[in-house]
């Protein structure tokens, strides 16, 4: 039920918009789950902190330990909170966010540059991750994007 945010702008200074949208989603989810005693406000706060850390550092080689320590919790507790609140693991959340950020760059840069810019150390890992989530390779997505842009310009 938890909807992943859609990027408004790839500009680094607008990262606060992404963080605000995550906060709004947490609050919405909190309201939906208000009758469940096991979901505390503190859990949502810690999850928000961890997601914010990912949004701020997705371009870096970050570890689960760093994500957990940013929220002042153990790795195990961090994983449980991500599953409880976001229905995903911290690693999957990070990869999904990197893919989302890569979509903003596909019309502007080549695949290798994009992979490195969004935090993938290996281009093949980026391609595999992209295809798993988007059911299409980044190169094919890029070609479709260019053909769509050209069709619009012809009108």
C-alpha positions in Angstrom: 0.0 0.0 0.0 2.9 2.3 0.5 3.5 4.3 -2.7 7.1 5.2 -3.6 7.6 8.9 -4.3 8.1 10.2 -7.8 11.0 12.6 -8.2 10.0 16.2 -9.0 13.4 17.5 -9.9 16.9 15.9 -10.1 18.5 19.1 -8.9 20.5 18.3 -5.7 19.1 21.4 -3.9 15.6 20.0 -4.3 16.4 16.9 -2.3 14.3 18.4 0.5 11.2 18.1 -1.7 11.9 14.3 -1.8 12.4 14.2 1.9 9.2 16.2 2.5 7.2 13.8 0.3 8.6 10.8 2.2 7.5 12.6 5.4 4.0 13.1 4.0 3.8 9.5 3.0 4.8 8.4 6.5 2.2 10.6 8.1 -0.5 9.2 5.7 0.6 5.7 6.5 0.6 6.5 10.2 -2.9 7.7 10.0 -4.0 4.5 8.2 -2.3 2.4 10.9 -3.3 4.5 13.9 -5.3 1.6 15.4 -2.3 -0.7 15.4 -0.5 -0.4 18.7 2.7 -2.1 17.4 3.4 0.9 15.1 4.7 3.7 17.2 5.4 7.2 16.2 9.0 6.6 17.2 9.2 3.8 14.7 8.0 6.1 11.9 10.4 8.8 13.0 13.4 6.4 12.8 12.3 5.0 9.5 12.0 8.6 8.1 15.5 9.3 9.4 16.8 6.3 7.6 15.0 7.0 4.4 16.3 10.6 4.5 19.8 9.3 4.9 19.4 7.3 1.8 18.0 10.3 -0.1 21.0 12.4 0.9 23.7 9.8 0.3 22.3 7.5 -2.5 25.2 8.5 -4.8 27.8 7.2 -2.3 28.8 3.6 -1.4 26.7 3.4 1.8 26.2 0.4 4.0 23.3 -1.0 6.0 25.3 -0.2 9.1 25.6 3.5 8.1 21.8 3.6 7.4 21.0 2.1 10.7 23.5 4.2 12.7 22.0 7.4 11.2 18.7 6.4 12.8 20.5 5.4 16.1 19.4 1.7 15.8 20.8 -1.7 15.2 21.0 -3.2 11.7 18.3 -5.8 12.6 15.9 -3.2 14.0 16.5 -1.0 10.9 15.6 -3.9 8.6 12.4 -4.7 10.6 11.3 -1.0 10.5 11.8 -0.7 6.8 9.8 -3.9 6.3 7.1 -2.7 8.7 6.8 0.8 7.4 7.9 0.7 3.7 7.3 -3.0 2.9 10.9 -3.3 1.6 14.4 -3.8 2.8 16.8 -0.8 3.2 18.9 -2.2 0.4 15.9 -2.5 -2.0 14.8 1.0 -1.0 18.3 2.3 -1.9 18.4 0.5 -5.2 14.8 1.6 -6.1 15.7 5.2 -5.2 18.9 5.0 -7.4 16.8 3.7 -10.3 14.3 6.5 -9.8 17.1 9.1 -9.9 18.6 7.4 -13.0 15.3 8.0 -14.9 15.9 11.7 -14.6 19.3 11.4 -16.3 18.6 9.0 -19.1 17.9 11.7 -21.6 21.0 13.6 -20.7 23.9 11.2 -20.2 25.2 7.8 -21.3 24.5 4.7 -19.3 28.0 4.4 -17.7 27.9 8.0 -16.5 24.4 7.6 -15.1 25.3 4.3 -13.3 28.2 6.0 -11.5 26.3 9.2 -10.8 23.5 7.5 -9.0 25.8 5.3 -6.9 26.3 2.0 -8.7 29.9 1.0 -8.7 29.3 -1.5 -11.6 27.5 -0.7 -14.8 26.2 -4.3 -15.2 24.7 -4.2 -11.7 22.9 -1.0 -12.7 21.6 -2.5 -15.9 20.4 -5.7 -14.1 18.7 -3.7 -11.3 17.1 -1.3 -13.8 15.8 -4.2 -15.9 14.5 -6.0 -12.9 12.4 -3.0 -11.8 11.5 -1.5 -15.1 11.2 -4.6 -17.3 13.4 -2.9 -19.9 17.1 -2.1 -20.1 18.3 1.4 -19.5 19.5 1.7 -23.1 16.2 0.5 -24.5 14.4 3.0 -22.2 16.7 5.7 -23.4 15.9 4.9 -27.0 12.2 5.0 -26.4 12.6 8.3 -24.6 14.4 9.8 -27.5 11.9 8.5 -30.0 9.1 9.9 -27.9 10.8 13.3 -27.7 11.4 13.3 -31.4 7.7 12.5 -32.1 6.6 15.3 -29.9 9.0 17.8 -31.7 7.6 16.7 -35.1 4.1 17.7 -34.1 
